[in-house]
Amino acid sequence: MFTGIVEELGEITGVEQLSNAARLTVRGPVVTSDAKHGDSIAVSGVCLTVVEVSGAEFTVDVVHETLQRSRLAKIATGDRVNLERATAVGDRLGGHIMQGHVDGTGVFRSRAADGLTRFSLPGHLARYVVEKGSIAVDGISLTVASVTNDEFTVALIPTTLELTTLGRAEPGDLVNLEVDVVAKYVEKLATPHLPGHAAHNGAGTLEEDV
């Protein structure tokens, strides 16, 4: 589990294409300070398992499913990435509960002088995003300022711009999006009870009621 509070800005130092996967080498002195094989590190919001640690660098394998859902498919040597170690039990939750399971990608559209920043929002994720709710953008926990069916805005403070990839983003850049997992669970639990649903009308049995 992660909370979207980026620990450091890392750098991709190697990309190796494998069969239906990719192996990334990432430089991150802070997150490697206590990392070991099998640990989880979020790389721009994607939870990845450490394969090897060498000095200030660590290696991870990215499977086909992850490449399809995230912007890591287009990652290249020299790119900067946001890094966060898995949250330890008892730590403060500075952001919101995140799994590091990217739901899709959006596009950085623009940023105003006051920090208000616009991103595109895929239609299949729009129902999970609400004003003043939480969303993860490239692994950064952010509060939604406004939302429509195809776009959302967030207000970025100078610290976020300085310490994360969003300070270097250009219009048209892809970003990883993870919506609030609580919203997805609420939808799954509530849907069978809504008018018009087969189970609600007695055509099925709800496991929750067993």
N, C-alpha and C positions, 0 to 999 in steps of 0.2 A: 504494500500500500504506500501511496505517496500523498503529499499535501499541496504540491504545486509551488513550493517555495524553492526556487532555483538556487543551488549551492555555488555553482561556478559556470563560466562560459568555457566549454571545451572546444577541442578542434579535432576534426577527422584527419588522421595521419595516414590511413591506408584503407583501401577498398578492394576486396578480392571477390570476384564473382564465382559462386559455386553452383552446383546443380540445384535449381529451384531455391536458391538461397544466396545470401551475401555475407561475407565476414568483414566486419568493420574493426579498425583499430582506432581508438579514441584517446586523446591526451587530456588528462584531467587530474592534476596533482592533488586536489582536495579530495575528490571521491575515491581516488586510489590509495589514499593514506592508510585505510584499514580494509581495503577490498580484498576479497579472495575468491577463488574458483567457486561458482555456484551462487554468488551474491546477485541481487537484483539492483540495477541502476537504470533510471529513466533517462533516455537519450532523446531530447526534444519531445518528451511526453510519451515515449514508447518504452514500456518495461522490457528490458533485455537482461539475459543471464550472462554473467561474466564467465568467459571460457579460460582466460589467462590474464595475469597481471605481470607487467614488466616495467619496473620503475614507476614513472608517472603515467604510463599508458595501460589500457586494458583492451581486451579483444572480446567481441560479441558476435554471435551468429544471428542473422535476421532471416526468418523463414519466409516462404513465398506469400503466405497469407498476410503477414505484416507488411511486406513490400507492396502488396496490392492496396492495402488500406491506408498507408501513410506516405509521407513525402520522402521516406528513407530510400525509396526506389530510385530517386534522382540525386541522392547524396554523393558528394565527390570529395576527394582529398583537398584539404584546405578549408572546407566548410566549417562554420562554427555551429555548435549545438549546445542546448541547455542541459545541464546535468544535475541530477538529484538522486541521492541514495535512498533506499527504502526507509520508511519511517520506523524508528525504534519504539517499542511499547513504552509508554510513559512520556514521550516527547509531546511538546505543545503542537496542536494542529493549527498552524498559522494560516493555512489556506482552506481547502476543502478536501473531502475524501476522494482520492483518485486511485484508479487501478493501473494506469499505464496501458490500458487497452484502447487504442485509438479507434474512434468510430468512423472517421473519414477525414477528408481534407477540405480546407477552405482556401480562399484567396485573399491576401492582404490588398485592400483597395486604396485606402488613403489615411493620412493622419493630419489632423488640424494642429494649429499652433498651441492649443490648450491641452493637447494630448488625446483628444477624442479620436478614436481609431476605428475604422470600418473594415469588416471582413464579410466575405460572402458566406452564406449558410446553406448547405445542401438541404433539399426539400425533405429528405427522410429524417433529418435531425431537428428540424424547426420546432416540432411539437414538444421537444424536451428542453427548449431554451426559453426562459422567462425573464422579464425585466427584474433586475436586482437579484437574479439567481446567479449561480456559479457556472463557469465553463473553463476548460483547460485549453489554452492555445499554445502549441509547442511545449507543453508541459508546464505552463505558467498558470497558476490559479488566478482567474480574473472575474470581476463582477460585471454582469451584463448591464449596460446603461440603457439600451433600447434594442428592440428586436422586431423584425418583420418576417414574412415567409421566406425571404431569400437573403437576409442580411442581419448582422447584429453589430453593435458598437460597444466599445469598452473605453474607459478613461485610463490612460497609462501615465503613471507618475514618472518623474525623471529617473528615479532609482531603477525602475523596471527597464527603462530605455537604455540605461547605462550598463546594466549587468546581464542583460539577456539578448537573444537574437533579434527581438522585436525592434531594438534600437537601430538595427542595420537593415531591416526589411525594406524592400522596394515594392511599389505597386506591381501586382502580378505574381508575387512570390507565393508559393504554396505554404500552408501551415497545417500542422496536425491538430485535430479537434477531438476532444473527449467530453461528452456531455455528462451531466450529473447522473451517476448510476442510480441514485435514489429515485429519480424520475422514471427510469426504465422499469424498476421493480414495482413502483406504484401503478404504472400502466398495465403491467402483466397481471397484477393481482386484482385490479379494478375492472378490466375489460370483460371478464365473464359475467359480471353483475350488471352490465349496462343494458338498457332496453334495446331489443333487437338482436342481442347475441344469443346463439343457439342454447348455450348452457343456462342463460338467464330465463329462457322460455321453457325450460324443462326437457330440452332435447339432449341433454348431456349431464354428466355428474361432475361436480367440481371436487378436485382432490382436496382443496382447502377445507371443504366441509366434511370430509370423511373422518 
